[in-house]
């Protein structure tokens, strides 16, 4: 059986030496978040901060900090999830081993929440300012809930069957919110709560919401699962948790998981928007202050012995990376059934998840063609970009699996090499302009606005990739220090453009393209990227991926040597170039507070209380 409560999970992890108590006082403003991020990077244990400055509730960090620990937490339910997945993907195989079906009735029963008349969550009440006030980065606009589970129901079809449980950012303090009476709710595009809110506005009614913190660990994972239509997150939480979820419903509120640790009950205020943010976000930059809905707080409940789980995000990888890996383990085999012809999709965490998707598809319908070109791949790419949160991708790189059946989407160097050996820049670039991108991505033309590009490669190898920068190549003035990332990919240091207009930035790039067009062997370096610091970008593959794909918008920042437009299709016969410098309209980088950094590092020295943990 799984964990009924968060406290039970904490106790079990402590017994198995997967959790460490931090029993001296620490500040939730900057210090605790900095420790959690370092514990994640060190592959450290979950951390229970028992003495939180200014607050009587303990805080739990790094709970999902390693994939091994996450699997351990949900170990009892993985068999049932595998069974239901196999029934969807390959039912004939399951029927050949009917002994597996003996677990099916219990697994199905766990999908249905159970109503109860009372539960621990209603035992105590408090106010917002007495909750842990976590501030992770110096310029955050206030304290935030970073592992919230926001529950809403369809106003026209009330009840848990048509509910949504999502992890939408919640601001507890700061800005223009009335203390203890209002909190900010930041939900992004393509989120279930948006549909509920739209129905409520159409009907002229308020949308009630519950902001749940803690409870069975399965609730947090369910809140970020990309579930199929018709499957409520509460059902999946029961399946993953290994037992039916218990719900109680206080008068005037939506249902609350009876074993939750905290719950803020309220309603979105009609037509009221207030600036939410800034917030140090998972792309490695601040998301800026923008108007978002406001929740009027009606009640704040907590259970006896409540524990406040949290995370601190920043430049990937962070703890939320593990969420993505674990979800892929649970759902990856379902991809072909949802997207016919697609063998796999990989959201590259080091690039910020949404900015870069890799995919393996297939070209099955014209096997007799002597020179194959992307056709079915483009249909599959459009299907991928029409699928839930995958639609937020900026760069989608897709290759045909049959060209190399052993190609692994998780082996990024091998995948990039395979694609660059085959791509034809005159043909294989397909743009979507003036479309939606991730709310947190400021590389485009405005909030939620930017572009996408599909790069589809199929067929035989068409070029050899250079493994060294040709010494005879010359660059335009202002560009220097070229470095190879891997065969076929190089970065070039460019002049700073943080304060320049887009027209000046483009003029400099055009000068570089003219110079590059004069070089020989250009075919062997099909991808060039202009960056602010080529030594940093070339230091690790993760650095390259982060810089390139978080600091560029395809329509604005992709250029090409000998570029031309044929029948409104843009392409180039020479190297493709991406301008990935930090530009005037981009959000600020995340930089830790120096005082907090020194404090945390001092605690980790030999003999210090955090020695060996971070």
C-alpha positions as CSV (number, residue, x, y, z in Angstrom):
1,X,0.0,0.0,0.0
2,X,1.1,3.6,-0.6
3,X,1.2,6.4,1.8
4,X,-2.0,7.7,3.2
5,X,-0.3,10.9,4.5
6,X,2.7,12.9,3.9
7,X,3.8,12.3,7.5
8,X,3.8,8.5,6.9
9,X,6.0,9.1,3.8
10,X,8.4,11.2,5.8
11,X,8.7,8.6,8.6
12,X,9.3,5.8,6.1
13,X,12.0,7.8,4.2
14,X,13.7,8.5,7.6
15,X,13.7,4.8,8.5
16,X,15.3,4.0,5.2
17,X,17.9,6.8,5.7
18,X,16.5,8.8,2.7
19,X,15.6,11.8,4.8
20,X,17.6,14.1,7.0
21,X,16.2,16.4,9.7
22,X,17.6,20.0,9.8
23,X,17.0,20.9,13.5
24,X,18.4,24.5,13.6
25,X,16.6,27.6,12.6
26,X,16.8,28.7,9.0
27,X,15.1,31.5,7.1
28,X,12.5,30.6,4.4
29,X,13.6,33.9,2.7
30,X,16.4,32.8,0.3
31,X,18.3,30.4,2.7
32,X,16.0,27.3,2.7
33,X,15.5,27.4,-1.1
34,X,19.3,27.7,-1.7
35,X,19.9,24.7,0.5
36,X,17.2,22.6,-1.3
37,X,18.7,23.5,-4.7
38,X,22.2,22.4,-3.6
39,X,20.8,19.2,-2.0
40,X,19.2,18.3,-5.3
41,X,22.4,18.9,-7.2
42,X,24.3,16.7,-4.8
43,X,21.8,13.9,-5.1
44,X,21.1,14.3,-1.4
45,X,18.3,13.1,0.8
46,X,14.9,14.7,1.4
47,X,15.2,17.5,4.0
48,X,12.8,18.2,6.8
49,X,13.4,21.7,8.2
50,X,11.9,21.6,11.6
51,X,12.7,25.1,12.8
52,X,11.6,27.6,10.2
53,X,12.1,31.3,11.1
54,X,8.9,33.1,11.7
55,X,6.7,30.0,11.3
56,X,5.7,27.0,13.4
57,X,5.2,24.6,10.5
58,X,8.1,22.4,9.3
59,X,9.0,22.5,5.7
60,X,9.9,19.5,3.5
61,X,12.3,19.9,0.6
62,X,13.9,17.7,-2.0
63,X,11.2,15.0,-1.5
64,X,11.4,14.1,-5.2
65,X,15.0,15.0,-5.6
66,X,16.2,11.7,-7.1
67,X,14.5,9.3,-9.5
68,X,15.4,6.4,-7.3
69,X,13.6,8.0,-4.3
70,X,10.6,8.9,-6.3
71,X,10.3,5.3,-7.5
72,X,10.7,4.1,-3.9
73,X,7.8,6.4,-2.8
74,X,5.5,4.9,-5.4
75,X,6.9,1.4,-5.5
76,X,3.7,-0.3,-4.4
77,X,1.6,1.2,-7.2
78,X,3.9,0.8,-10.2
79,X,2.7,-2.8,-10.9
80,X,-0.9,-1.6,-11.2
81,X,0.0,1.3,-13.5
82,X,2.1,-1.0,-15.7
83,X,-0.9,-3.3,-16.0
84,X,-3.4,-0.6,-17.0
85,X,-0.8,0.8,-19.5
86,X,-0.3,-2.6,-21.1
87,X,-4.0,-3.1,-21.4
88,X,-4.2,0.1,-23.4
89,X,-1.1,-0.5,-25.5
90,X,-1.0,-4.3,-26.0
91,X,-4.0,-6.1,-24.5
92,X,-3.2,-9.3,-26.4
93,X,0.1,-9.6,-24.5
94,X,-1.7,-9.2,-21.2
95,X,-4.3,-11.9,-22.0
96,X,-1.4,-14.2,-22.8
97,X,-0.5,-13.9,-19.1
98,X,-3.9,-13.8,-17.5
99,X,-2.4,-14.2,-14.0
100,X,-1.7,-10.4,-14.1
101,X,-5.4,-9.6,-14.3
102,X,-5.9,-10.7,-10.7
103,X,-4.7,-7.3,-9.7
104,X,-7.1,-5.4,-11.9
105,X,-10.2,-5.1,-9.7
106,X,-8.2,-3.5,-6.8
107,X,-6.4,-1.2,-9.2
108,X,-9.7,-0.1,-10.7
109,X,-11.2,0.4,-7.3
110,X,-8.4,2.9,-6.4
111,X,-9.6,5.2,-9.2
112,X,-12.7,6.2,-7.3
113,X,-12.4,8.7,-4.4
114,X,-14.4,7.9,-1.3
115,X,-16.5,10.5,0.5
116,X,-16.0,10.9,4.3
117,X,-17.8,13.2,6.8
118,X,-14.7,14.2,8.7
119,X,-11.0,14.2,8.4
120,X,-7.7,15.6,9.8
121,X,-7.6,18.6,7.4
122,X,-10.5,20.3,9.1
123,X,-9.0,20.0,12.6
124,X,-7.3,23.4,12.6
125,X,-7.6,26.8,11.0
126,X,-5.0,29.5,10.4
127,X,-4.3,32.6,8.3
128,X,-2.1,33.1,5.2
129,X,0.6,35.0,6.9
130,X,1.3,32.2,9.3
131,X,2.0,29.7,6.5
132,X,5.7,29.2,5.5
133,X,6.7,32.3,3.5
134,X,9.1,30.8,1.0
135,X,11.1,33.2,-1.1
136,X,13.6,31.4,-3.4
137,X,15.3,34.3,-5.3
138,X,16.2,37.8,-4.4
139,X,13.8,39.6,-6.8
140,X,10.8,37.4,-6.2
141,X,7.7,39.5,-5.7
142,X,6.8,37.8,-2.4
143,X,6.3,34.4,-0.9
144,X,5.1,31.6,-3.1
145,X,3.6,28.1,-2.8
146,X,5.8,26.1,-5.1
147,X,4.1,22.6,-4.8
148,X,0.5,23.7,-4.9
149,X,-2.4,21.4,-6.0
150,X,-5.1,23.7,-7.2
151,X,-8.5,22.0,-7.4
152,X,-11.5,23.3,-9.5
153,X,-14.7,21.8,-10.9
154,X,-16.6,22.4,-14.1
155,X,-19.4,24.9,-13.0
156,X,-21.8,23.2,-15.4
157,X,-20.9,19.7,-14.3
158,X,-20.0,19.9,-10.6
159,X,-18.3,17.0,-8.9
160,X,-14.9,15.3,-8.9
161,X,-15.5,13.4,-12.2
162,X,-15.2,16.7,-14.2
163,X,-12.6,18.3,-11.9
164,X,-9.1,19.5,-12.5
165,X,-6.1,19.3,-10.2
166,X,-3.2,21.3,-11.5
167,X,0.1,22.7,-10.2
168,X,-0.4,26.4,-10.7
169,X,1.8,29.0,-9.0
170,X,0.3,30.7,-6.0
171,X,1.7,34.0,-4.6
172,X,0.9,34.4,-0.8
173,X,2.3,37.9,-0.2
174,X,3.7,41.0,-1.7
175,X,2.5,43.1,-4.6
176,X,-1.0,44.6,-4.3
177,X,-2.7,41.7,-2.6
178,X,-4.7,42.3,0.6
179,X,-2.8,40.4,3.3
180,X,-4.6,37.3,4.5
181,X,-7.6,38.1,2.2
182,X,-6.1,37.6,-1.3
183,X,-3.6,35.4,-3.0
184,X,-2.4,35.4,-6.6
185,X,-3.1,32.5,-9.0
186,X,-0.9,32.1,-12.0
187,X,-2.2,29.6,-14.5
188,X,-0.8,29.3,-18.0
189,X,-2.1,28.3,-21.4
190,X,-3.7,24.9,-22.1
191,X,-4.4,24.3,-18.4
192,X,-7.7,22.6,-17.3
193,X,-8.5,25.3,-14.8
194,X,-8.7,27.8,-17.7
195,X,-11.6,25.9,-19.2
196,X,-13.4,26.0,-15.8
197,X,-12.7,29.7,-15.4
198,X,-14.1,30.5,-18.9
199,X,-17.3,28.6,-18.1
200,X,-17.7,30.5,-14.8
201,X,-17.2,33.8,-16.5
202,X,-19.7,33.0,-19.2
203,X,-22.3,32.1,-16.6
204,X,-21.5,35.1,-14.5
205,X,-20.5,33.0,-11.5
206,X,-17.4,32.9,-9.3
207,X,-15.1,29.9,-9.8
208,X,-14.4,28.3,-6.4
209,X,-10.9,26.8,-5.9
210,X,-9.0,24.9,-3.3
211,X,-5.3,25.3,-3.0
212,X,-4.0,22.1,-1.4
213,X,-0.5,21.7,0.0
214,X,0.8,18.4,1.1
215,X,-1.3,15.3,1.6
216,X,-0.5,11.9,0.0
217,X,2.6,12.4,-2.2
218,X,0.6,11.0,-5.1
219,X,-1.5,14.2,-5.2
220,X,1.6,16.3,-6.2
221,X,2.5,14.0,-9.1
222,X,-1.1,13.7,-10.2
223,X,-1.3,17.5,-10.4
224,X,1.4,17.6,-13.1
225,X,0.4,14.5,-15.1
226,X,-0.6,14.9,-18.7
227,X,-3.7,12.7,-18.3
228,X,-6.1,11.8,-21.2
229,X,-9.4,13.6,-21.4
230,X,-12.0,12.0,-19.1
231,X,-9.5,10.9,-16.4
232,X,-9.6,13.2,-13.4
233,X,-6.3,13.8,-11.5
234,X,-8.0,12.7,-8.3
235,X,-8.5,9.2,-9.8
236,X,-4.9,9.0,-10.9
237,X,-3.8,10.1,-7.4
238,X,-5.7,7.1,-6.0
239,X,-4.1,4.7,-8.5
240,X,-0.6,6.1,-7.9
241,X,-1.1,6.2,-4.1
242,X,-2.3,2.6,-3.9
243,X,-5.6,3.4,-2.2
244,X,-8.8,5.3,-2.7
245,X,-8.5,9.0,-2.0
246,X,-10.8,10.2,0.8
247,X,-12.7,13.5,0.3
248,X,-14.6,15.7,2.7
249,X,-16.6,18.8,1.8
250,X,-16.9,21.7,4.3
251,X,-19.9,23.8,3.9
252,X,-19.5,26.4,1.2
253,X,-16.3,24.8,-0.1
254,X,-15.2,22.4,-2.8
255,X,-14.2,18.9,-1.7
256,X,-10.8,18.6,0.1
257,X,-8.6,15.5,0.4
258,X,-9.2,14.5,4.0
259,X,-5.5,13.7,4.6
260,X,-4.2,17.0,3.1
261,X,-1.8,19.0,5.2
262,X,-3.1,22.4,4.2
263,X,-5.9,23.8,2.2
264,X,-6.7,27.4,1.2
265,X,-10.4,27.6,0.2
266,X,-11.6,30.5,-1.8
267,X,-12.9,31.8,-5.1
268,X,-11.5,33.7,-8.0
269,X,-12.7,37.3,-7.8
270,X,-14.7,38.4,-10.8
271,X,-12.8,40.5,-13.3
272,X,-10.1,41.3,-10.8
273,X,-6.5,41.0,-12.0
274,X,-3.4,42.0,-10.1
275,X,0.3,41.9,-11.0
276,X,1.7,38.4,-10.0
277,X,5.5,38.0,-9.8
278,X,8.3,38.4,-10.4
279,X,9.3,34.8,-9.8
280,X,12.6,33.0,-10.3
281,X,11.4,30.3,-12.7
282,X,12.4,27.0,-14.1
283,X,14.0,28.3,-17.4
284,X,16.7,30.0,-15.3
285,X,15.3,33.5,-15.6
286,X,12.7,35.5,-13.8
287,X,9.1,35.5,-15.0
288,X,8.1,39.1,-14.8
289,X,5.1,40.7,-13.1
290,X,1.9,40.3,-15.2
291,X,-1.8,40.6,-14.4
292,X,-3.3,37.3,-13.3
293,X,-6.4,36.2,-11.4
294,X,-6.9,36.8,-7.7
295,X,-8.3,34.3,-5.2
296,X,-10.4,35.7,-2.3
297,X,-9.4,33.6,0.7
298,X,-12.3,32.2,2.7
299,X,-10.7,29.6,5.0
300,X,-7.2,28.2,5.6
301,X,-7.3,24.7,7.1
302,X,-4.5,22.5,8.3
303,X,-4.2,19.1,9.9
304,X,-2.4,18.5,13.3
305,X,1.3,18.0,12.7
306,X,1.0,19.5,9.2
307,X,4.1,19.5,7.0
308,X,4.7,22.1,4.2
309,X,6.3,20.5,1.1
310,X,8.1,22.9,-1.3
311,X,10.6,23.0,-4.1
312,X,12.8,25.8,-5.5
313,X,13.2,26.0,-9.2
314,X,15.8,27.7,-11.3
315,X,18.0,26.9,-14.3
316,X,17.4,23.2,-15.1
317,X,18.0,20.6,-14.0
318,X,16.2,21.0,-10.7
319,X,13.9,18.9,-8.6
320,X,11.1,19.3,-11.2
321,X,13.3,17.5,-13.6
322,X,12.6,14.3,-11.7
323,X,8.9,14.9,-12.1
324,X,9.4,14.9,-15.9
325,X,11.5,11.8,-15.9
326,X,9.1,9.9,-13.6
327,X,6.1,10.9,-15.7
328,X,7.9,9.8,-18.9
329,X,8.5,6.4,-17.3
330,X,4.8,6.1,-16.5
331,X,3.5,7.4,-19.8
332,X,6.2,7.0,-22.5
333,X,4.8,3.7,-23.8
334,X,1.4,5.3,-24.5
335,X,2.9,7.8,-27.0
336,X,2.3,5.6,-30.1
337,X,-1.4,5.1,-29.1
338,X,-2.0,8.8,-28.8
339,X,0.2,9.9,-31.7
340,X,0.1,7.2,-34.5
341,X,3.5,6.8,-36.1
342,X,5.4,8.5,-33.4
343,X,7.8,6.2,-31.6
344,X,8.8,8.6,-28.9
345,X,8.9,12.2,-27.7
346,X,11.6,13.7,-25.4
347,X,11.2,17.2,-23.8
348,X,14.8,18.2,-23.2
349,X,15.0,19.4,-19.6
350,X,18.4,21.1,-19.9
351,X,16.9,23.4,-22.5
352,X,14.0,24.3,-20.2
353,X,11.5,21.5,-21.3
354,X,9.2,23.4,-23.5
355,X,11.8,25.2,-25.7
356,X,13.1,21.9,-27.3
357,X,11.4,18.7,-28.2
358,X,13.0,15.7,-29.9
359,X,10.9,13.1,-31.6
360,X,11.2,9.9,-33.5
361,X,8.6,9.3,-36.2
362,X,8.2,7.3,-39.4
363,X,8.0,7.6,-43.1
364,X,6.0,4.5,-44.1
365,X,3.8,5.4,-47.1
366,X,6.3,6.0,-50.0
367,X,9.0,3.3,-49.5
368,X,9.6,3.1,-53.2
369,X,11.0,6.7,-53.5
370,X,14.6,6.7,-54.5
371,X,15.3,10.0,-52.6
372,X,13.1,10.1,-49.5
373,X,12.0,13.4,-48.0
374,X,9.9,14.4,-44.9
375,X,6.2,13.9,-45.6
376,X,4.6,11.7,-42.9
377,X,7.0,13.2,-40.4
378,X,5.4,16.6,-41.0
379,X,2.0,15.2,-40.3
380,X,3.3,13.7,-37.1
381,X,5.1,16.9,-36.1
382,X,1.8,18.8,-36.4
383,X,0.1,16.2,-34.3
384,X,2.7,16.6,-31.6
385,X,2.4,20.3,-31.6
386,X,-1.4,19.9,-31.2
387,X,-1.1,17.8,-28.1
388,X,-1.7,19.6,-24.8
389,X,1.4,21.0,-23.3
390,X,3.6,19.7,-26.2
391,X,2.0,22.6,-28.1
392,X,4.1,25.0,-26.2
393,X,7.4,23.7,-27.8
394,X,9.5,26.2,-29.8
395,X,11.9,23.8,-31.5
396,X,10.7,20.4,-32.6
397,X,13.4,18.2,-34.1
398,X,12.0,15.0,-35.6
399,X,13.8,12.1,-37.4
400,X,12.6,8.9,-39.0
401,X,13.2,5.9,-36.8
402,X,13.7,3.5,-39.7
403,X,16.8,5.4,-40.7
404,X,18.5,4.2,-37.5
405,X,16.3,1.8,-35.4
406,X,18.8,2.0,-32.5
407,X,18.6,5.8,-32.2
408,X,17.9,6.8,-28.6
409,X,16.1,10.1,-27.9
410,X,17.9,10.4,-24.6
411,X,21.3,10.3,-26.3
412,X,21.3,13.9,-27.4
413,X,24.7,14.0,-29.1
414,X,23.8,10.9,-31.2
415,X,20.4,12.3,-32.1
416,X,21.8,15.7,-33.1
417,X,24.5,14.1,-35.2
418,X,22.0,11.9,-37.0
419,X,19.8,14.8,-37.8
420,X,22.5,17.2,-38.9
421,X,24.0,14.5,-41.2
422,X,20.7,14.3,-43.1
423,X,19.0,17.7,-42.8
424,X,18.5,19.8,-45.9
425,X,18.1,23.5,-44.8
426,X,16.6,24.4,-48.1
427,X,13.7,22.0,-47.5
428,X,13.5,20.8,-43.9
429,X,12.6,24.0,-41.9
430,X,8.9,24.6,-41.3
431,X,8.0,27.7,-39.3
432,X,4.8,28.7,-37.4
433,X,4.9,32.4,-36.8
434,X,2.8,34.6,-34.5
435,X,1.7,31.6,-32.4
436,X,1.7,30.7,-28.7
437,X,4.7,29.7,-26.6
438,X,5.3,29.1,-22.9
439,X,4.1,31.9,-20.7
440,X,7.5,31.8,-18.9
441,X,9.5,32.2,-22.1
442,X,10.4,35.8,-22.9
443,X,12.4,35.1,-26.1
444,X,9.4,35.8,-28.3
445,X,7.4,38.9,-29.2
446,X,5.4,39.2,-26.0
447,X,3.7,37.3,-23.2
448,X,2.6,33.9,-24.6
449,X,3.6,35.1,-28.1
450,X,6.4,33.8,-30.3
451,X,7.1,31.2,-33.0
452,X,7.9,27.6,-33.6
453,X,10.1,25.6,-36.1
454,X,9.9,22.0,-37.0
455,X,13.2,20.5,-38.3
456,X,12.4,17.2,-40.0
457,X,15.2,14.9,-41.3
458,X,14.9,11.7,-43.2
459,X,16.9,9.6,-45.6
460,X,20.5,8.7,-46.2
461,X,23.5,10.5,-44.7
462,X,24.2,13.5,-46.9
463,X,27.3,15.1,-45.3
464,X,30.3,14.4,-43.1
465,X,30.4,16.7,-40.1
466,X,33.6,18.6,-39.2
467,X,35.2,17.8,-35.9
468,X,37.4,21.0,-35.7
469,X,36.9,24.6,-36.5
470,X,38.7,25.3,-39.9
471,X,41.7,27.5,-39.1
472,X,41.4,29.4,-42.3
473,X,37.8,30.6,-41.7
474,X,37.4,34.3,-41.0
475,X,34.6,36.0,-39.1
476,X,33.1,39.5,-39.3
477,X,34.3,42.2,-37.0
478,X,32.9,41.8,-33.5
479,X,32.6,38.0,-33.7
480,X,35.3,35.8,-32.3
481,X,36.3,32.8,-30.2
482,X,34.6,30.0,-32.2
483,X,34.4,26.7,-30.4
484,X,33.0,23.3,-31.4
485,X,30.3,21.8,-29.2
486,X,30.3,18.5,-31.1
487,X,30.8,17.5,-34.7
488,X,28.8,19.8,-36.9
489,X,27.9,22.4,-34.2
490,X,29.9,25.4,-33.3
491,X,29.3,28.5,-31.1
492,X,30.7,32.0,-31.9
493,X,31.1,34.8,-29.5
494,X,29.2,37.8,-30.7
495,X,29.0,41.5,-29.6
496,X,26.7,42.2,-26.7
497,X,23.2,43.2,-27.8
498,X,21.5,43.5,-24.4
499,X,20.8,47.2,-25.1
500,X,20.6,47.2,-28.9
501,X,17.5,47.4,-31.0
502,X,16.5,44.4,-33.1
503,X,17.5,46.2,-36.3
504,X,21.0,46.7,-35.1
505,X,21.3,43.2,-33.9
506,X,20.1,41.8,-37.2
507,X,22.5,44.1,-39.2
508,X,25.5,42.6,-37.3
509,X,24.3,39.0,-38.0
510,X,23.9,39.8,-41.7
511,X,27.5,40.9,-41.8
512,X,28.6,37.7,-40.2
513,X,26.5,35.6,-42.7
514,X,28.2,37.4,-45.7
515,X,31.6,36.5,-44.2
516,X,30.7,32.9,-43.5
517,X,29.4,32.5,-47.1
518,X,33.0,33.1,-48.3
519,X,34.4,30.1,-46.4
520,X,35.0,26.7,-47.8
521,X,33.9,23.4,-46.2
522,X,30.9,25.2,-44.8
523,X,28.7,22.1,-45.5
524,X,30.5,20.3,-42.6
525,X,29.3,22.8,-40.0
526,X,25.5,22.9,-40.6
527,X,24.6,24.6,-37.3
528,X,26.3,27.7,-35.9
529,X,25.1,29.6,-32.8
530,X,26.0,33.1,-31.8
531,X,26.3,33.5,-28.0
532,X,27.5,36.0,-25.4
533,X,30.2,33.7,-24.0
534,X,31.4,30.9,-26.3
535,X,33.6,29.4,-23.6
536,X,30.7,29.0,-21.2
537,X,28.4,27.7,-24.0
538,X,31.0,25.1,-25.0
539,X,31.9,24.0,-21.5
540,X,29.1,21.4,-21.3
541,X,26.4,20.2,-23.6
542,X,23.8,21.3,-21.0
543,X,25.2,24.9,-21.2
544,X,24.9,24.9,-24.9
545,X,21.3,23.6,-24.8
546,X,20.2,26.1,-22.2
547,X,21.7,29.1,-23.9
548,X,20.6,28.2,-27.4
549,X,17.0,27.3,-26.8
550,X,16.0,29.6,-24.0
551,X,17.5,32.7,-25.7
552,X,16.1,32.4,-29.2
553,X,12.8,32.7,-31.0
554,X,12.8,30.7,-34.2
555,X,11.2,33.3,-36.5
556,X,13.3,36.2,-35.1
557,X,16.6,34.6,-34.4
558,X,17.2,31.9,-37.1
559,X,19.3,33.0,-40.0
560,X,21.0,31.2,-42.9
561,X,24.0,31.5,-45.2
562,X,22.6,32.1,-48.7
563,X,19.0,32.2,-47.5
564,X,16.1,32.6,-49.9
565,X,12.4,32.3,-50.0
566,X,10.8,30.0,-52.6
567,X,7.0,29.9,-52.7
568,X,6.9,31.4,-49.2
569,X,9.1,28.7,-47.9
570,X,12.3,30.0,-46.2
571,X,15.5,28.0,-46.3
572,X,19.2,28.3,-46.9
573,X,21.9,26.5,-48.9
574,X,24.7,27.1,-46.3
575,X,25.0,26.9,-42.5
576,X,22.0,27.6,-40.3
577,X,22.7,30.2,-37.7
578,X,20.8,30.8,-34.4
579,X,21.3,34.1,-32.6
580,X,21.2,33.0,-28.9
581,X,22.5,36.2,-27.3
582,X,20.8,37.8,-24.3
583,X,18.7,40.5,-25.8
584,X,17.0,43.7,-24.6
585,X,13.5,42.1,-24.3
586,X,14.6,39.0,-22.5
587,X,13.9,38.4,-18.8
588,X,16.8,38.8,-16.2
589,X,19.0,35.9,-15.2
590,X,18.6,34.3,-11.8
591,X,21.5,35.2,-9.5
592,X,21.7,34.1,-5.9
593,X,21.9,36.6,-3.1
594,X,25.5,36.8,-2.1
595,X,24.8,36.9,1.7
596,X,22.6,33.9,1.5
597,X,25.1,32.0,-0.6
598,X,27.9,32.7,1.8
599,X,25.8,31.5,4.8
600,X,24.7,28.3,3.1
601,X,28.3,27.5,2.0
602,X,29.6,28.2,5.5
603,X,27.1,25.7,6.9
604,X,28.4,23.0,4.5
605,X,32.1,23.2,5.4
606,X,33.8,20.3,7.2
607,X,32.3,20.0,10.7
608,X,29.4,22.2,9.7
609,X,25.7,21.1,10.3
610,X,25.2,20.6,6.5
611,X,28.4,18.8,5.8
612,X,27.9,16.1,3.3
613,X,24.3,17.1,2.5
614,X,24.9,19.9,-0.1
